[in-house]
Amino acid sequence: MITDSLEPLLREAAAIAVELRRGLLVEQKKDSSLVTNVDRAIEQFLKPRLLEMTPGAGFYGEEYGHTAGTEAGYWVVDPVDGTSNFAFGQPLWGITAAFLRNGVIESGAIFLPELGEMYLASREGGAFLNGERLADIPGGAIAETELLGNSDSQIHFLGQTPGKMRHIGSFVVESAFVATQRYRALMTGTIRLYDCAAGILLCREAGAEVRYLTGDVFDESRHMGVEPCDPFYMGPRESNFPFGELK
C-alpha cells in the first residue's frame, strides 16, 4: 500500500535533514521565501523513490518543478514545509508527500521530526498519528483563539473571522494540529497543492470538511498545476465560519 511505504521514506528524509543542518546553507528566493540545502537534498532523495513506486506518474515538488499528472498518478512533495522555522532552529516544520489518482488525493503523509509525530492517511482508510487512529473532529462552532491562518489570510481577512487568528508558519503543522484537535480550524491565503494535499486528506479522514471561502467543496483536481489553490477553510462541519461573506 502506498501510504505505508511513505513512513520509512519520510523518516529517512528527516535523517538527511538532521545531518545537513550542521552545515545549513540558506538562500532567499525571488518571492522572498527561504530555501536551504536541506530542502533541495530531501526533494532529490524523495523524487526517484516515489516515482519508482508509481512508474509514469507526474511529480510536483516545491524546489525542482512540475511534470503533469498521468493515468499512473501524481505526486506532490514539500521537502521542508516551514523552511523559515527550520532555518531559525524552531521545531515547527515538517516533511510531506501525497499521491493523487484521477484528480483525487489517495494517500498522504506528514512527518514532524522534532515533535516525533508521523501522520498517515489514506482515502476512506482513516487518519493516524504514530499508528493510532485519530478521533473524529466534532462539528460545531469555532471559538476564540481556535482558528489558524497564514500571513496572507491574516492580512486580507483580519477581523472578519471567528476569534483571533493564529499563525504557526507551516501548513503541515497547522493541518496536523487541526486533525489532532489542538486547534479547531484553519484558513489559507496563497498556498500550493504540494503544501496542503496530505494535510487535506488527513483532516478529511479525521472528519473535517474542506471548503473554499465561498462555501463550495474543495476540489483538488482544479489545482494540479503550478498555480496556487484558491483560499480555503478546513475544520469542523456545521461551524460558524462566514462562508461567502469575506471580502
C-alpha positions as CSV (number, residue, x, y, z in Angstrom):
1,M,0.0,0.0,0.0
2,I,1.4,3.4,-1.0
3,T,0.6,5.1,2.3
4,D,2.5,2.5,4.4
5,S,5.5,3.0,2.1
6,L,5.7,6.7,2.9
7,E,6.6,6.4,6.5
8,P,10.1,4.9,6.1
9,L,10.9,7.3,3.2
10,L,9.9,10.4,5.3
11,R,11.9,9.1,8.3
12,E,15.0,8.7,6.0
13,A,14.4,12.2,4.7
14,A,14.3,13.5,8.2
15,A,17.7,11.9,8.9
16,I,19.1,13.7,5.9
17,A,17.8,17.0,7.4
18,V,19.4,16.3,10.8
19,E,22.8,15.6,9.1
20,L,22.8,18.5,6.7
21,R,21.5,21.0,9.3
22,R,25.1,21.1,10.8
23,G,26.2,22.9,7.6
24,L,23.0,24.7,6.8
25,L,23.0,26.9,3.7
26,V,20.2,29.4,3.4
27,E,19.2,31.4,0.4
28,Q,16.3,33.8,-0.4
29,K,14.1,33.1,-3.4
30,K,12.6,35.7,-5.7
31,D,9.4,35.7,-3.7
32,S,11.4,36.4,-0.5
33,S,10.8,33.0,1.0
34,L,13.8,31.0,2.2
35,V,15.2,27.8,0.7
36,T,18.0,25.7,2.2
37,N,20.4,22.9,1.0
38,V,18.2,20.6,3.1
39,D,15.0,21.4,1.1
40,R,16.9,20.6,-2.1
41,A,18.5,17.4,-0.8
42,I,15.3,15.9,0.5
43,E,13.4,16.6,-2.7
44,Q,16.2,15.0,-4.7
45,F,16.1,12.0,-2.3
46,L,12.3,11.5,-2.4
47,K,11.5,12.1,-6.1
48,P,13.1,9.0,-7.6
49,R,11.9,6.7,-4.8
50,L,8.3,7.9,-5.1
51,L,8.3,7.6,-8.9
52,E,9.8,4.1,-8.6
53,M,6.7,3.2,-6.6
54,T,4.4,4.5,-9.3
55,P,6.1,4.4,-12.7
56,G,5.0,7.0,-15.2
57,A,3.3,9.3,-12.6
58,G,3.7,13.0,-12.6
59,F,5.5,14.9,-9.9
60,Y,5.4,18.4,-8.4
61,G,7.9,19.4,-5.8
62,E,8.5,22.8,-4.4
63,E,12.1,23.1,-5.3
64,Y,12.5,21.4,-8.7
65,G,9.3,22.0,-10.6
66,H,6.4,20.2,-12.2
67,T,5.7,17.3,-14.6
68,A,2.0,16.8,-15.3
69,G,-0.1,14.1,-13.8
70,T,-0.8,11.0,-15.8
71,E,-3.1,7.9,-15.6
72,A,-0.4,6.5,-13.3
73,G,-1.0,9.3,-10.8
74,Y,0.6,12.4,-9.5
75,W,2.9,13.1,-6.6
76,V,3.1,16.4,-4.7
77,V,6.0,17.0,-2.2
78,D,7.2,19.7,0.1
79,P,10.6,18.6,1.4
80,V,10.6,21.1,4.2
81,D,7.3,22.9,5.0
82,G,8.1,25.7,7.4
83,T,11.6,26.5,6.0
84,S,11.9,29.7,7.9
85,N,11.1,27.9,11.2
86,F,13.6,25.2,10.3
87,A,16.3,27.7,9.3
88,F,16.0,29.6,12.6
89,G,16.2,26.5,14.7
90,Q,12.5,26.2,15.6
91,P,10.8,22.8,15.9
92,L,7.6,23.6,14.0
93,W,8.4,22.3,10.5
94,G,7.7,19.1,8.6
95,I,8.1,16.9,5.5
96,T,5.1,16.0,3.4
97,A,4.2,13.9,0.4
98,A,0.8,13.0,-1.1
99,F,-0.3,10.9,-4.1
100,L,-3.3,11.7,-6.3
101,R,-5.0,9.4,-8.8
102,N,-7.7,10.7,-11.2
103,G,-7.6,14.1,-9.6
104,V,-8.3,12.8,-6.0
105,I,-5.9,12.7,-3.1
106,E,-5.5,9.0,-2.3
107,S,-2.5,8.8,0.1
108,G,-0.7,11.3,2.3
109,A,2.0,11.5,4.9
110,I,3.3,14.3,7.2
111,F,6.3,13.9,9.5
112,L,7.1,16.4,12.1
113,P,10.6,15.2,13.1
114,E,11.3,17.4,16.1
115,L,7.9,16.6,17.6
116,G,8.3,12.9,16.8
117,E,4.9,12.8,15.1
118,M,4.2,10.7,12.0
119,Y,0.8,11.3,10.3
120,L,-0.5,8.9,7.7
121,A,-3.8,9.0,5.8
122,S,-5.5,7.1,3.0
123,R,-8.8,7.9,1.3
124,E,-11.6,6.1,3.1
125,G,-8.9,4.4,5.3
126,G,-8.7,6.8,8.2
127,A,-6.1,9.2,9.6
128,F,-3.4,8.0,12.0
129,L,-0.8,9.6,14.3
130,N,2.1,7.2,15.2
131,G,-0.1,4.3,14.4
132,E,-3.1,5.4,16.5
133,R,-6.3,6.3,14.7
134,L,-7.3,9.9,15.2
135,A,-10.7,10.7,16.9
136,D,-13.4,12.3,14.7
137,I,-13.5,16.0,14.8
138,P,-16.8,17.1,16.2
139,G,-19.0,19.6,14.3
140,G,-19.9,23.0,15.7
141,A,-18.7,26.5,16.3
142,I,-15.2,27.9,16.2
143,A,-14.5,29.8,19.4
144,E,-11.9,32.5,20.3
145,T,-8.2,31.5,19.6
146,E,-9.2,28.3,17.7
147,L,-8.6,29.5,14.1
148,L,-5.2,29.2,12.3
149,G,-4.3,31.2,9.3
150,N,-1.2,32.0,7.2
151,S,0.2,35.5,6.8
152,D,-1.9,36.2,3.6
153,S,-5.2,35.2,5.2
154,Q,-4.4,37.3,8.3
155,I,-3.6,40.4,6.1
156,H,-6.7,40.1,3.9
157,F,-9.3,38.8,6.3
158,L,-8.4,40.3,9.7
159,G,-11.4,40.9,11.8
160,Q,-13.8,39.1,9.5
161,T,-13.5,35.6,11.0
162,P,-14.5,34.0,14.3
163,G,-12.0,34.6,17.1
164,K,-8.3,35.7,16.9
165,M,-6.4,34.2,14.0
166,R,-3.2,32.4,14.9
167,H,-0.2,31.7,12.6
168,I,2.4,28.9,13.0
169,G,4.3,29.3,9.8
170,S,3.9,25.8,8.5
171,F,0.8,24.5,6.8
172,V,1.6,20.8,7.6
173,V,2.0,21.6,11.3
174,E,-1.2,23.6,11.2
175,S,-3.2,20.9,9.5
176,A,-1.8,18.3,11.8
177,F,-2.9,20.4,14.8
178,V,-6.4,20.7,13.4
179,A,-6.5,16.9,12.7
180,T,-5.5,16.2,16.4
181,Q,-7.9,18.9,17.7
182,R,-5.2,21.1,19.2
183,Y,-6.8,23.8,17.1
184,R,-10.3,23.9,15.7
185,A,-9.9,25.1,12.2
186,L,-7.6,26.8,9.7
187,M,-8.0,29.0,6.6
188,T,-5.5,29.7,3.9
189,G,-4.4,32.5,1.6
190,T,-1.9,31.7,-1.2
191,I,-0.9,28.0,-1.0
192,R,0.0,25.3,-3.5
193,L,-1.1,21.7,-3.6
194,Y,2.3,20.4,-2.6
195,D,1.9,22.3,0.7
196,C,-1.6,21.1,1.5
197,A,-2.6,17.8,-0.1
198,A,-1.5,15.5,2.7
199,G,-3.0,17.8,5.3
200,I,-6.3,18.0,3.4
201,L,-6.6,14.2,3.3
202,L,-5.5,13.9,6.9
203,C,-8.2,16.3,8.1
204,R,-10.9,14.8,5.8
205,E,-10.2,11.4,7.2
206,A,-10.4,12.8,10.7
207,G,-13.9,14.2,10.0
208,A,-13.2,17.8,9.0
209,E,-14.7,19.5,5.9
210,V,-12.6,21.4,3.4
211,R,-14.3,24.2,1.5
212,Y,-13.4,27.2,-0.5
213,L,-14.2,30.5,1.3
214,T,-17.2,30.7,-1.0
215,G,-18.6,27.6,0.7
216,D,-18.0,25.3,-2.3
217,V,-16.4,21.9,-1.6
218,F,-12.6,21.9,-2.2
219,D,-11.7,20.1,-5.5
220,E,-8.0,19.2,-5.7
221,S,-8.3,18.3,-9.4
222,R,-8.5,22.0,-10.1
223,H,-5.1,22.6,-8.6
224,M,-2.8,20.0,-10.2
225,G,-0.6,22.6,-11.9
226,V,1.8,25.3,-10.8
227,E,-0.9,27.9,-9.9
228,P,-1.8,28.3,-6.2
229,C,-5.0,26.9,-4.8
230,D,-7.9,29.2,-4.1
231,P,-8.1,30.1,-0.4
232,F,-10.0,27.5,1.6
233,Y,-11.3,26.6,5.1
234,M,-10.6,23.3,6.9
235,G,-12.3,22.5,10.1
236,P,-15.5,21.3,11.8
237,R,-18.7,20.8,9.9
238,E,-21.7,23.0,10.7
239,S,-19.4,25.7,12.0
240,N,-19.9,29.5,12.3
241,F,-17.3,30.2,9.7
242,P,-18.6,33.1,7.4
243,F,-18.6,31.3,4.1
244,G,-19.3,33.7,1.2
245,E,-19.1,36.8,3.4
246,L,-15.3,37.5,3.4
247,K,-14.1,40.4,1.4
